Structure formats: structure tokens, C-alpha cells
Amino acid sequence: MSAVADDEVLLCSTIFFALSGGQERDHGTIGGFQVRQASKRGTDIWYALPDGHSLKVGQPVVVEIDWPRRYQLMRLHFAAELVLELVYRKLPGVKKTGAHISQDKARIDFDLPASIAEILPDIADAANAIVAANLVIVTGFEDIVAERRYWMINDFSRVPCGGTHVSRTGEVGSISLKRKNQGKNQERIEIYVALPESHQSQPSDAKPSFQRSALGVR
């Protein structure tokens, strides 16, 4: 524990991510206390705990996250990143206006005058072909001090992103897409993933490998 300010604490190192770039925060505990909120300030993440917690500066603590939730967020995050890059290839110059990743689904919003429904089958087919290829997802730092990260797979240039990623595309599972119109020139793609067959027999507390990183969707 590196700092304590009333109900907020700062850790020396952490696997517990804050809301950032549209991806929802982890759920879990620090030192046995439920985390109520996680706020990223610069490169630090401050955690709000219940009033009256007993944690002290310098005290070692155990950080526990809800792994099934985290793993689902990781899968949906990469699915959203993949879909976004494929849309950029299909519609050069299109503007992304928003994104959100929850445990149930992800979404990406675009400024687009025409319906995006026409390209969704091609985007889904391309994304699922990449999933089926079970490619290695390479992640790393472009700037360690500024915590600027990237991901990369075969046939894709480096994509700036500080988010949580699975290790291989096959972990994402089958991707399905749905179009929603949010108003004039506002198109939304909703993204869903089905658990891969290789993971369906795993117990709910199984922990596939993952990359530690700062949160964020490009």
C-alpha cells in the first residue's frame, strides 16, 4: 500500500483496472475490502473502499478480482478492437464517436450518414476468420514512461491500445454483430462473443493466461 487518503488507497502495483476508454472497471477486493470505485489519475489508479477501512501505508495486501468478469471483458475488448480495425479498412476515413465494453456486450459508435448494416456480414466473416486462425496477440510498450501500449497480430500494423487483451485470437470465441441506429448520422455496432468450445468445459474459476496493462479502447 503506497498511499491512503480517507476512503481511497493507492497500490504500489496492481492488476485491478479502472474504467477507461469505455471499458468497465474490474470488480473485486483489496485487503478484503470491496472496491466501490476505481479512478485513473495520470498513471495512478486510486481505489475507493468502504468508509472506515483499516488499511495503512506500507501494509501488504491481497488484490482479488472477479476473474470470470475480467476474462469476459478481455474477450469483448479484443473483439471490439478487431471489429473497429476491420471497419476502418472497409470504410476509410470513418469517424468513431464512442465505445463501451461491459460484461454482456461491447459497442462502437460511428458518425456515418448511411446504414452500416450492409457491411456487417463481411466484417463478421473477417473477424471470425481471424478468431479461427488462433493467432498470437503481441502486446508491448511504445513508451513505457507514458504507459503507451499497442497490440499486433499477423497482417495488422501496430494498433495503439492500453487495454486488457487475451493471448490468442481463438480465446475470443465466435463474434456476432448487430446494427443499431442512434439517430441522424449515428450508427452503432453491438458486439457479442460466444465462449470457445475449448473453454466451455473449464470451471468458472479457471484462469487462462492474459496480459497485464492499463485500460483503454482506441
C-alpha positions as CSV (number, residue, x, y, z in Angstrom):
1,M,0.0,0.0,0.0
2,S,1.7,3.2,-1.1
3,A,-0.8,5.9,-0.1
4,V,-4.1,6.2,1.9
5,A,-6.4,9.3,1.7
6,D,-9.5,8.7,3.7
7,D,-11.5,6.0,1.9
8,E,-9.2,6.0,-1.2
9,V,-6.0,4.0,-1.5
10,L,-3.1,3.7,-4.0
11,L,-1.2,0.5,-4.6
12,C,2.5,0.0,-5.5
13,S,1.4,-2.4,-8.2
14,T,-2.0,-3.7,-9.3
15,I,-4.0,-6.0,-11.6
16,F,-7.2,-4.1,-10.8
17,F,-8.2,-1.8,-13.6
18,A,-10.2,1.4,-13.6
19,L,-12.9,2.5,-16.1
20,S,-11.0,3.8,-19.1
21,G,-11.6,4.2,-22.8
22,G,-15.1,2.8,-22.4
23,Q,-14.1,-0.5,-20.8
24,E,-15.8,-1.0,-17.4
25,R,-13.7,-1.5,-14.3
26,D,-12.8,-4.7,-12.6
27,H,-14.9,-5.9,-9.6
28,G,-13.2,-7.3,-6.6
29,T,-11.5,-6.6,-3.2
30,I,-8.3,-5.1,-1.8
31,G,-7.2,-6.4,1.5
32,G,-10.6,-8.0,1.9
33,F,-12.5,-4.7,1.3
34,Q,-14.8,-4.4,-1.6
35,V,-13.7,-1.8,-4.2
36,R,-16.5,0.7,-4.7
37,Q,-14.8,2.7,-7.5
38,A,-11.5,2.9,-9.3
39,S,-10.4,6.2,-10.8
40,K,-7.3,6.6,-13.1
41,R,-5.5,9.9,-12.5
42,G,-2.5,10.3,-14.7
43,T,-0.7,7.0,-14.5
44,D,-2.1,6.2,-11.0
45,I,-5.2,4.3,-10.1
46,W,-7.0,5.3,-6.9
47,Y,-9.4,2.8,-5.3
48,A,-12.4,3.9,-3.2
49,L,-13.0,1.4,-0.4
50,P,-15.8,1.4,2.3
51,D,-15.6,4.2,4.9
52,G,-13.7,3.0,7.9
53,H,-11.4,0.5,6.2
54,S,-8.4,-0.3,8.3
55,L,-5.6,-0.3,5.6
56,K,-2.4,1.5,6.3
57,V,0.5,2.9,4.1
58,G,3.2,0.2,3.8
59,Q,0.8,-2.7,4.6
60,P,0.9,-5.6,2.2
61,V,-2.5,-6.5,0.8
62,V,-4.0,-9.2,-1.4
63,V,-5.8,-7.9,-4.5
64,E,-8.6,-10.2,-5.8
65,I,-10.6,-9.6,-9.0
66,D,-13.7,-11.3,-10.3
67,W,-11.9,-13.4,-12.9
68,P,-14.9,-14.6,-15.0
69,R,-16.0,-11.0,-15.4
70,R,-12.4,-9.8,-16.3
71,Y,-11.9,-12.6,-18.8
72,Q,-15.2,-11.8,-20.5
73,L,-14.2,-8.1,-20.6
74,M,-10.9,-9.1,-22.2
75,R,-12.6,-11.2,-24.9
76,L,-15.1,-8.5,-25.7
77,H,-12.4,-5.8,-25.6
78,F,-10.3,-7.5,-28.2
79,A,-13.4,-8.4,-30.3
80,A,-14.3,-4.7,-30.3
81,E,-10.7,-3.7,-31.3
82,L,-10.7,-6.2,-34.1
83,V,-14.1,-5.1,-35.4
84,L,-13.0,-1.4,-35.3
85,E,-9.9,-2.1,-37.3
86,L,-11.8,-4.0,-39.9
87,V,-14.4,-1.2,-40.2
88,Y,-11.5,1.3,-40.7
89,R,-10.3,-0.9,-43.6
90,K,-13.7,-1.2,-45.1
91,L,-14.7,2.5,-44.7
92,P,-11.5,4.6,-44.8
93,G,-12.0,7.9,-43.0
94,V,-15.0,6.9,-41.0
95,K,-15.1,8.6,-37.6
96,K,-15.5,6.6,-34.3
97,T,-17.6,8.7,-31.9
98,G,-17.8,6.4,-28.9
99,A,-17.3,2.9,-27.4
100,H,-18.3,0.9,-24.4
101,I,-17.4,-2.6,-23.1
102,S,-19.5,-4.3,-20.5
103,Q,-19.6,-7.9,-19.4
104,D,-22.5,-8.7,-21.7
105,K,-21.6,-6.9,-24.9
106,A,-19.4,-4.2,-26.5
107,R,-20.5,-1.4,-28.7
108,I,-18.8,1.1,-31.1
109,D,-20.5,4.2,-32.4
110,F,-19.7,5.9,-35.7
111,D,-20.5,9.2,-37.4
112,L,-21.9,7.8,-40.7
113,P,-24.7,9.1,-42.9
114,A,-25.7,5.6,-44.3
115,S,-26.6,2.4,-42.6
116,I,-23.7,0.3,-41.5
117,A,-25.8,-2.9,-41.8
118,E,-24.6,-3.6,-45.3
119,I,-21.0,-4.3,-44.3
120,L,-21.7,-6.2,-41.1
121,P,-21.7,-9.7,-42.7
122,D,-18.3,-9.0,-44.3
123,I,-16.9,-7.6,-41.0
124,A,-18.2,-10.6,-39.0
125,D,-16.8,-13.1,-41.5
126,A,-13.4,-11.4,-41.5
127,A,-13.3,-11.2,-37.7
128,N,-14.3,-14.8,-37.2
129,A,-11.7,-15.9,-39.7
130,I,-9.1,-14.2,-37.6
131,V,-10.5,-15.8,-34.4
132,A,-10.5,-19.3,-36.1
133,A,-6.8,-18.8,-37.1
134,N,-6.0,-18.6,-33.3
135,L,-3.2,-16.0,-33.9
136,V,-0.8,-14.9,-31.3
137,I,-1.7,-11.4,-30.0
138,V,1.5,-9.5,-29.4
139,T,1.4,-6.6,-26.9
140,G,4.1,-4.2,-25.8
141,F,5.1,-0.7,-24.9
142,E,5.7,2.1,-27.4
143,D,6.5,4.4,-24.5
144,I,7.0,2.8,-21.0
145,V,7.1,6.0,-19.1
146,A,3.9,7.3,-20.6
147,E,2.4,3.8,-20.5
148,R,1.5,3.8,-24.2
149,R,0.9,0.3,-25.3
150,Y,0.0,-1.5,-28.5
151,W,-1.3,-4.8,-29.8
152,M,-0.4,-6.5,-33.1
153,I,-1.4,-9.7,-34.9
154,N,-0.3,-11.1,-38.3
155,D,-1.4,-8.9,-41.2
156,F,-2.1,-5.9,-38.9
157,S,0.1,-3.0,-38.2
158,R,0.6,-2.0,-34.5
159,V,-2.6,-0.7,-33.0
160,P,-2.2,1.8,-30.2
161,C,-4.2,0.5,-27.2
162,G,-3.7,0.2,-23.5
163,G,-6.5,-2.3,-22.8
164,T,-6.7,-5.8,-21.5
165,H,-6.1,-8.5,-24.1
166,V,-6.3,-12.2,-24.3
167,S,-3.2,-14.0,-25.5
168,R,-4.6,-15.5,-28.8
169,T,-7.4,-14.6,-31.1
170,G,-9.0,-18.0,-30.6
171,E,-9.9,-17.1,-27.0
172,V,-12.3,-14.5,-28.2
173,G,-14.9,-17.1,-29.5
174,S,-17.4,-16.6,-32.2
175,I,-18.2,-12.9,-32.9
176,S,-21.7,-11.8,-33.8
177,L,-22.7,-8.2,-34.8
178,K,-25.9,-6.2,-34.6
179,R,-26.6,-2.8,-36.0
180,K,-28.5,-0.1,-34.2
181,N,-29.4,3.4,-35.4
182,Q,-28.9,6.0,-32.7
183,G,-30.2,9.0,-34.7
184,K,-29.2,11.0,-37.7
185,N,-25.7,10.0,-38.9
186,Q,-25.2,7.9,-35.8
187,E,-24.6,4.3,-36.4
188,R,-23.8,1.7,-33.7
189,I,-22.4,-1.8,-33.9
190,E,-23.1,-4.1,-31.0
191,I,-20.7,-6.9,-30.5
192,Y,-21.3,-10.3,-28.8
193,V,-19.0,-13.2,-28.3
194,A,-19.7,-16.9,-27.6
195,L,-17.4,-18.9,-25.4
196,P,-15.0,-21.0,-27.5
197,E,-15.6,-24.8,-27.4
198,S,-12.2,-25.3,-25.9
199,H,-13.2,-23.2,-22.8
200,Q,-16.8,-24.5,-22.3
201,S,-15.7,-27.3,-20.1
202,Q,-13.5,-25.2,-17.8
203,P,-14.6,-24.4,-14.3
204,S,-15.8,-20.9,-13.7
205,D,-12.7,-20.0,-11.7
206,A,-10.2,-21.2,-14.4
207,K,-7.7,-18.5,-15.3
208,P,-6.4,-18.5,-18.9
209,S,-3.3,-16.5,-19.5
210,F,-3.7,-12.8,-20.0
211,Q,-1.7,-9.6,-20.5
212,R,-1.4,-7.0,-17.7
213,S,-1.9,-3.5,-19.0
214,A,-3.6,-0.1,-18.5
215,L,-7.1,0.1,-19.7
216,G,-8.4,1.8,-22.8
217,V,-10.0,1.3,-26.1
218,R,-8.5,3.2,-29.0
